[in-house]
Amino acid sequence: MALRARQRCHTLLTGLLALASAAVLATAAPAQAADTWTEVGSDRVDPLTESQGLASVEVPAHSANRYTGIGTIPLSVSGRGWNHVGDPDASYDGHYIEPYQADSGGAKMFRVQAPDGTWSEYVHTLGPGEALNNSFVAVTPGGRWMVSGEWGTMTRLLVHPTPGVHPDTSPSANLPWSSTIRLDRAVRDVQGCDFLTGTALLCSSDDPAGTLFGMTKPLLRIDLSAEPGATDVTGRVTALRQLPLRSSCSGRFETEGIDYDRRTGTLRVIVLSPGFCVLTDSKTYRFTRS
């Protein structure tokens, strides 16, 4: 009787383990399939004007894609110390936003072009412990909130009211740091993010070490507990794939900005080639979800 009881117990345990395993696979498989991004093409990058970031603009209709690089910084802006521009973004109502930083630190600047073509500047005074880097901006689909990024190894992203869109912003007032996205694991050297949905970001990391996710230069997905706003939310980080690292030159590649165009479902990421080849075969790679 004891033997039969042990056999029944073993059979029951085996069945429960099989059911649990099947449940895990059933839950994981759709997420894995949904997060597969396949390279479908590439375009050459101009290292002077397209080397930092890019954004698709929906309004006005048929607007050209926008790019940033050292050659796109107006002299009137660089002459005041704002000598680095990061990865831009555009709200769904047509406001185009570029993030700037200065070597002097103390503040960041967001340069905004309204749909009517006029420009304005919004300055954010650094908060306690905030790095001076202003690597990117990503506007939420609703438009009222904007995510920005620092540099190095970080466990957070910063949330601001979107300058020029949120009614509580003004060029004459400090643009506040309203809340934080608290990440479940560290990320390194994030160069750009863009919203895939209201609660999911795709981000390009320039991580040269590969110790955080088992790969260098990863494409990351960050799933949020809620849409960003005035209160903190959490973010679950997943590495989806390594970004393409192909060049006629050997050495260190640099991953730059990212853009997701919801109209076409196309994801684009800038990757700069090493050494002299930064001038000849740097690329904006295009991906679609499969």
Secondary structure, 3 states (H helix, E strand, C coil): CHHHHHHHHHHHHHHHHHHHHHHHHHHHHHHHHHCCEEEEEEEECCCCCCCCEEECCCCCCCCCCEEECHHHCCHHHHCCCEEEECECEECCCCCEEEEEEECCCCEEEEEEECCCCCEEEEEEECCCCCCCCCCEEEECCCCCEEEECCCCEEEEEEEEECCCCCCCCCCCCCCCCCEEEEEEEEEECEEEEEEEECCEEEEEECCCCCCCCCCCCEEEEEEECCCCCCCCEEEEEEEEEECCCCCCCCCCCEEEEEEEECCCCEEEEEEECCHHHHHCCCEEEEEEEC
